[in-house]
Amino acid sequence: MTIETDLQKRNDNKCELCASIDGLSVFEVSHAPESSVNGSAYLCPVCQDQIINPANIDTAHWQCLSDSMWSETSAVKVLAWRLLRVMRRESWAQDLLDMMYLDEGDLVWAEAGETAMTDVEDTQHVDSNGAVLAAGDTVVLIKDLTVKGAGFTAKRGTAVRGISLVADNADHIEGRVSGQQIVILTKFVKKST
């Protein structure tokens, strides 16, 4: 049997983090004590992308961790712990992290691979009120902004849906306003609830 076949059986051919059934593939969890079924998880492309690119984390997607963190599989628990650590500024994520238990070996494994995921905190994007922004969030402009080179003014109160974060600059986000993709300073937006 192959690792993929074993992983398909382990979780009934569903993503081991979010239970999606689309586009699943083997994901080797970094710093695993062994390269085998025990050091891998069967994940969907959305989960894999956000683990590999923590700056793209969509916190709404990860509400699923409230279930998957209780998995009997070490690789899944380690991934859940690392993701919750990245999002620990969200109160729900910190609450889940406080409830979570990892045995000593799994905790060592989780901490060994944590650095790559938590480096994203150096470029944490926050709005004018200090709320943490994530890729895919909707924000509202808090003042009129003249868009240079596009010849229009983005009006106060305009909702910008599905923002993306500028990875190397915590002060910038990108979003579509009046059909134009523009860069917006985070100090001029507030997160929409």
N, C-alpha and C positions, 0 to 999 in steps of 0.2 A: 504494500500500500504506500501511497505517496503522502506527504505532509498535507497537501490540499484535500485529499480524500478523507484523511483523519479529521481535519478541521471542519469539513462539511458535516460529518457525522456528529462532531462534538456539539454543534449548536444548530442542528436541523437546517443547515444551509441558509443561515441568517447572519447578518452582521453581528458580531459578538458585542458591539457597543450600542448600536441604535436599532437593531433588529430589522434593518432594511434587507431586501432580497435582491437588489439590483447591483450588478457589476462587481460581485464579491471576488476578492483575491487574497492570497496569503500576504500577511504583513509581519515581517520579522521585528520584534520589539528590541530596540537597542539595548546593549549591555546585558543581554540574556546570558545566564550561566551556561546554557547549551543551545546549539542551533538545531532545534527539532520542533516537534509539535508543541512541546511545553514552552518554547521560547517564541512562539508565533501566535498570531490571532487572525481570524478570518473577518475582514473588514470591507465595507463599501468604499467607493471612491471619495465620497464626501468626508467620511471620518479620516481616511488616510491623508487627504489633502490638508485637513486642518491640523493633524498631528505633525506632518512634515513642515507646514507653514503656519506656525502658531499666530502670526500676525493676522491671519485670515479667520481666526476663531469666531464662530457665530454662537454666542452663548445660548441662544434659544435652542439650537440643535442639540446641545449637550445636556439638556434637562433629562435626557435618557439615562444619564449616569446614575440617577437615583435608583435605577434597577440593576444596571450592569455592574455597578461597584460591588454588588453582593455575589458576583460570580464565584464559582469554586475554582476557576482557572486562574493561575497566577499571572499569566501574561495579560489577561483582561483586567485584573485588579490593579496591576502595575500601570497600565495605560490610563485607567480611570483615575488613579491617584495623581499621576502626572498632570492630566488635564485639569483636575480640580485645583491643583496647586497653581496652574497658570491663571485660572479664573477666580482665585480665592478672594479677590476684591469684591466679587459679587456675593452678596450675603447668603444666597441659597447654596453656592458652591462651597463656601466656608462651612456652612452648617453640615453639608454632606461629608466634607473632609473631616470634621470633628467626630462624626459618627463612624467613619471608616476604620477598619482594623486590617493591618498587614502584619503577617508574622515577620520575624527578624530577617530572614533570607529575602523575602519579597521586598521589604522596606529598603534593604541595602541595594537591591536591583533597581528599585524605583528611583532612589536618590542618585544612583550612578548615572542615569540617563536624564535626570531632571534639568541639568544645566542648559542643554541645547534648547529645551522648550521654554524655560523661564527667562532666557536672554531677551525675549520679546518685551519684557517689562521695562527695559531701558527706553523703549519707544512707545510707552503707554499713551494712547490718545484719549484725552478727556475734553468734555465740552466746557462751556462757560461757567457751568455750575459745579464742575468737578466730577460729573458722571462719566464713567468709563465708556468709551465708544468701541464698538466692534464692527467688523465688516458686515454689511447687510442691514445695519441699523437705519432708521429714519431720523433725520434731524430737521429742525426748523431754524431758519435764519433769524437772528435777533436784531439785525439792522440792515438797511439798504446797502448793497455792495455793488460798486461799479465794476463790471467785468471787462478788464483791459483786453483789447484786441477783438472782442466779440460785439461791441457796440450796443450793449444793453445794461440795464441795472437790475440785479436780482433783488426783489423787494422783500422787506422785512415780513416775516410770517410765512414765507415760501417753504413748503415741505420738500426736502431732498431725500428721496427714497433710495434704498440699496446702496449706501455709501461704500467706498473702498478706502482703506487706510494706506497712507504713504509710509512704506516700511521704514525708511531711514529718517523720517522727520515727524515727530510726535505732534507738531503744530499744524500739520496739513492733512486734509482728507480730500477725496475726490468724489464728485457727484454730478448728476445730470440736472441742469436747470435750463428751462426753455429750449430743450433739445440739444444743448451744448454740454459736453463734459468739461467741468471746470475744477480748479483747485480752490479749496475754501479753507481759511484759517479756522481752527477749532474754537478759538476764543469768540467767534461770531456765530456760533450755533448752540442750540440746546437739544439734547436728546429727547425725542418724542416718545411718550409712553403708550 
